[in-house]
Amino acid sequence: MLTAHKLHLNLGGTPVLHGLTAAFTPGRITVILGPNGAGKSSLLACLAGLTPPTSGRLTLDDQPISSLGPRDRARRIGLLPQVAELHWNISVAALVALGRLPHAGRFGLTAADHAAIAAALAATDTAHLAARPALNLSGGERARVLLARVLAGQPRWLLADEPLASLDPAHALDILGHLRASADAGTGVVLVLHDLAQAARIADDVLLMRAGRIAAHGPATAVLTPEALGPAYGVTLSDNLTPLARLR
């Protein structure tokens, strides 16, 4: 279980998160939704252990995330940030192999490492790009390769900020299918998305945010409603315009 308890976060003296309490369950996909500036990416960075909260408690299986060393944390939690820069013109295969660093032994990559890398490349449809220099990728290709790097680490928790951005519909559906399979295999998946229809398609649970607070949190069918979405986004929705209605 990944939990946040009374989480507060100030960035540059500005309050960003206000007393959030939430629990995330392994084997389920939780989608974090909300308007721009709601604090979605900040919450994800806290859950990943990269941004320490100003106050409050973050735990993974009842162990404080702050007590985990970087290597141990990276084995357990994989994060795909919204903005990921590429600075080295290494091959795609070498870039994806970096996802195995938390598992690296003294003698280089093992057969298990190579198998994990191959599986990640296959899941993201990037195996044919393995020899290409990473700096020569298109935006959509780069997004898939960076996701492959996270998948190669085989984390117990997969946190991703807008993982479907820059993807064409076919690849977006493929990635959604892989995330679903990962959750079904026991991985905890937490995604920040903007597209409500994509959220309705993939989410088991939805955490809806507004102005750094939780507006609603529960099963997708209970949260993706006009009554919950309208106030959070500051709009009026009718029943036939909700994402669940569009997918029926």
Secondary structure, DSSP 4 states (H G I P E B T S, - for coil): -EEEEEEEEEETTEEEEEEEEEEE-TTSEEEEE-STTSSHHHHHHHHTTSS--SEEEEEETTEEGGGS-HHHHHHHEEEE-SS----S--BHHHHHHGGGGGG-BTTB--HHHHHHHHHHHHHTT-GGGTTSBGGG--HHHHHHHHHHHHHHT--SEEEEESTTTT--HHHHHHHHHHHHHHHHTT-EEEEE-S-HHHHHHH-SEEEEEETTEEEEEEEHHHHSSHHHHHHHHT----GGGSHHHHH-
